[in-house]
Amino acid sequence: MRPPESVLIVSPDATTLQSLTRALMRSGLPVVPALGWAEGEVRLRRIPVSVVVADMEGLSPDELAKVRRLRSSFPNVGVIALVSLASPEVRAAEAQGLLLAVLGKPVALGHLEETLRAALGWTGTEGRRERA
């Protein structure tokens, strides 16, 4: 049996990180929080993760380089971006397969949870964890 798939939440903002972590844990998702990219990269090397939720403003050249590096080092890890501005660069990264999904901020927690469950291949309702 496979270990549970974890979701790594990366945010530069401690309040946002805490809110997302608590909400997703309450819904039954196995969540690993990381305050910023540096901490996120450390956790990625130590903990099996299936999906990264990256909280970012847009997709600056620096952030794009980090996403590319993450996808290169961990090709089986999907990335969901939470962005303030869905710029053409963000949509291009999604079209190129660098991002599984792009969700605008403020994000509806139900929509984020639904997107994560789809990314993890889970089905069911009420927190049931049935593999598709």
C-alpha positions in Angstrom: 0.0 0.0 0.0 1.3 3.5 -0.9 1.8 6.1 1.8 -0.7 8.9 1.7 0.0 11.6 -0.9 0.9 14.9 0.7 0.2 18.4 -0.4 3.0 20.9 0.2 1.6 24.5 0.8 4.2 27.2 0.1 3.5 30.8 1.0 5.6 33.8 1.8 2.9 34.9 4.2 2.6 33.2 7.6 -1.1 34.1 8.1 -2.1 32.7 4.6 0.0 29.6 5.2 -1.7 28.9 8.5 -5.2 29.5 7.1 -4.7 27.3 4.1 -3.0 24.6 6.2 -5.8 24.4 8.8 -8.6 24.5 6.2 -7.1 21.7 4.1 -6.2 19.6 7.1 -9.8 19.9 8.4 -11.0 18.5 5.0 -8.8 15.4 5.4 -6.0 16.3 3.1 -2.4 15.5 4.3 -0.8 18.9 4.3 2.8 19.9 4.8 3.3 23.7 5.3 6.4 25.7 4.2 7.0 29.4 4.8 8.6 30.5 1.5 10.4 28.7 -1.3 13.6 27.9 0.6 11.7 26.0 3.3 9.5 24.4 0.6 12.6 23.1 -1.2 14.0 21.6 2.0 10.7 19.9 2.8 10.4 18.5 -0.8 13.7 16.8 -0.4 12.6 15.2 2.9 8.9 14.4 2.6 7.1 12.6 -0.2 4.8 15.1 -1.8 2.4 14.7 -4.8 1.3 18.3 -5.2 2.7 21.8 -4.4 0.3 24.7 -3.8 2.4 27.8 -4.5 1.0 31.1 -3.2 2.4 33.9 -5.4 1.5 37.3 -6.7 1.9 36.5 -10.4 4.7 34.6 -12.0 7.8 36.7 -11.9 10.9 35.5 -13.8 12.3 34.4 -10.4 9.1 32.5 -9.5 9.0 30.9 -13.0 12.6 29.8 -12.5 11.7 28.2 -9.2 8.7 26.4 -10.7 10.9 25.1 -13.6 13.6 23.9 -11.1 11.0 22.2 -9.0 9.4 20.4 -12.0 12.9 19.4 -13.3 14.0 18.0 -9.9 10.6 16.5 -9.1 8.9 15.7 -12.4 6.1 13.7 -10.7 5.1 16.6 -8.4 2.3 18.8 -9.7 2.1 22.5 -9.0 -1.0 24.5 -8.4 -0.5 28.3 -8.4 -2.5 30.7 -6.4 -2.1 34.0 -8.1 -3.3 37.6 -7.7 -2.8 38.3 -11.4 -3.3 35.7 -14.1 -0.8 37.2 -16.5 0.0 35.8 -20.0 3.1 34.3 -18.4 1.0 32.4 -15.9 -1.3 31.0 -18.6 1.7 30.1 -20.7 3.2 28.1 -17.8 -0.1 26.3 -17.4 -0.3 25.6 -21.1 3.3 24.2 -21.1 2.4 21.8 -18.3 4.5 23.5 -15.7 1.3 24.2 -13.7 -1.6 21.8 -13.1 -3.9 24.7 -12.4 -4.0 28.4 -11.8 -6.4 29.7 -9.2 -7.1 33.4 -8.6 -6.8 35.0 -5.2 -8.7 35.2 -3.1 -9.3 31.5 -3.6 -12.4 29.8 -2.5 -11.3 27.0 -0.2 -13.9 24.6 -1.7 -12.5 25.2 -5.2 -8.9 24.7 -4.0 -9.9 21.5 -2.2 -11.7 20.2 -5.3 -8.7 21.0 -7.5 -6.4 19.2 -5.1 -8.6 16.1 -4.9 -8.7 16.0 -8.7 -4.9 16.4 -8.8 -4.5 13.6 -6.3 -6.9 11.3 -8.1 -9.4 11.2 -5.2 -13.1 10.9 -5.7 -16.0 10.9 -3.3 -17.6 13.4 -1.0 -17.7 14.2 2.7 -13.9 13.6 3.0 -14.0 10.0 1.7 -10.7 9.0 0.3 -11.5 6.7 -2.6 -9.0 6.3 -5.4 -10.3 6.9 -8.9 
